[in-house]
Amino acid sequence: MRHEIEVELINEQGMHTRPAKLFVETAVKFTAEIEVSYDGLSANGKSIMGLLGLLAYRGCRLVISATGEDAKPAVEALSGLVNSGFNE
Amino acid sequence: MSRLTVRNLLEDAKLVLQLKCLAGAQNLWKDITEAHIMKAGLLLAGVERDAQPNAIIVLGQKEISYFEQLKGRQRSEPVRQLIDFQPSCIIVTKNLPVPRLLVTTCLDQKIPLFSTPLLTSRLLDNLESWIDENTRESMTLHGVLVDVLGIGVLIQGPSGIGKSEVALELISRGHRLVADDLVEIQKQHGNHLMGQGRPLVSHHMEIRGLGIVSIPALFGPTAVRDSKRIESIVDLEDWDPKKEYDRLGIDEQHRSILDVRLPLLTIPVRPGRSVATIIEVAARDRLLKERGIHSARLFHDQLDKVLSSRAVHPAKGIE
């Protein structure tokens, strides 16, 4: 199973350390493989350094995709997190 | 792969090629991505006939001198030969005087004709490397790239298997980190891969239990490097007792990235096994193999000899 969704980074800091940490903490709860793509790059959604490596700032549009049994709830949880502005 | 046209040569490669357009400016759309670059040479004399269409044809001192020694009407034949091959463009080097007939024919046929102050050898060199640089295939991969004893080792495996920890151990033994997690890969000269990390983050690592650490700050500037040719792949995986791992090392596994075939090692991870040591030994073994010494096969052959001689003379000992 594969699911993907496009989201916009709306929080002030963009993909900074704390948002990346929150993202990974949510991602590792799922068994699906998770990728986050931006600007032709795609990072492992379960790796903090990968997400930071995207150098994505406020306003950037990211594509979150998940492959695996729990792909759908994973994409929902992660897009919810991004859309909430990482609870900032 | 990005497509390049004659216009890119004229406009984007201005600094390295210094082309000036003499004719055919309205016809710069032709593709040069896989175009052959050729010196006109014997094309002019009508001897060579297998030029590829859309080639980039270069005229240097020899070709122009040949032209100049021809009289009047004789000159139209070599020009026709050139045009017949439908080159994507024609370049005259060294600011040599461009024969008027060539200019008028190119104007008439709308074939791009350029002149450059560069020497022929310099132009050919720059042209090839500029096209190569601008048509490189690239991609990003997850993994850690480490320079181990000069061998670029790309460590891959599922998240949480401990790639960063293995890399950290290699670094603390004096090997050099190139990129952690997000490795950008570029194919160069059609047959080798260069890997590099992302700006800012590539020389930092996230170690569970420690957080984000800066490798050059902790280990000094020699612990990192910006890019490295990728020469082998190591796949880490959880030890699966049911799976047969390579125990002899006689046959080699491979994996292709961007159609470049690289030797692949699959290393099972289990507590008490130092994966860093195994990778280091694998790099040493790779260096030996590059010098033509294949330890596993050599041992295999030596064993062969000893066993077959013992089969003939059972009492003989091993020398």
Contacts between the chains, C-beta under 8 A, distances in Angstrom:
chain1	res1	chain2	res2	distance
A	17	B	212	7.0
A	28	B	159	7.7
A	28	B	160	7.6
A	40	B	140	7.9
A	41	B	140	5.0
A	41	B	182	6.8
A	41	B	184	7.6
A	41	B	198	7.7
A	42	B	140	6.1
A	43	B	140	7.9
A	43	B	142	7.7
A	43	B	181	7.4
A	43	B	182	5.6
A	44	B	142	4.7
A	44	B	159	5.9
A	44	B	181	6.7
A	44	B	182	7.9
A	46	B	159	4.2
A	46	B	160	7.4
A	47	B	142	7.2
A	47	B	159	5.9
A	47	B	181	5.0
A	47	B	206	7.5
A	48	B	206	4.6
A	48	B	212	7.3
A	49	B	164	7.9
A	49	B	180	5.2
A	49	B	181	4.2
A	49	B	182	7.1
A	49	B	201	5.8
A	49	B	204	6.7
A	49	B	205	6.7
A	49	B	206	5.0
A	49	B	212	7.7
A	50	B	142	6.6
A	50	B	181	4.4
A	50	B	182	5.0
A	52	B	201	4.8
A	53	B	181	6.4
A	53	B	182	3.9
A	53	B	197	7.3
A	53	B	198	3.8
A	53	B	201	4.7
A	53	B	202	7.2
A	54	B	182	7.8
A	54	B	198	7.8
A	55	B	198	6.6
A	55	B	199	7.1
A	55	B	200	6.9
A	55	B	201	7.6
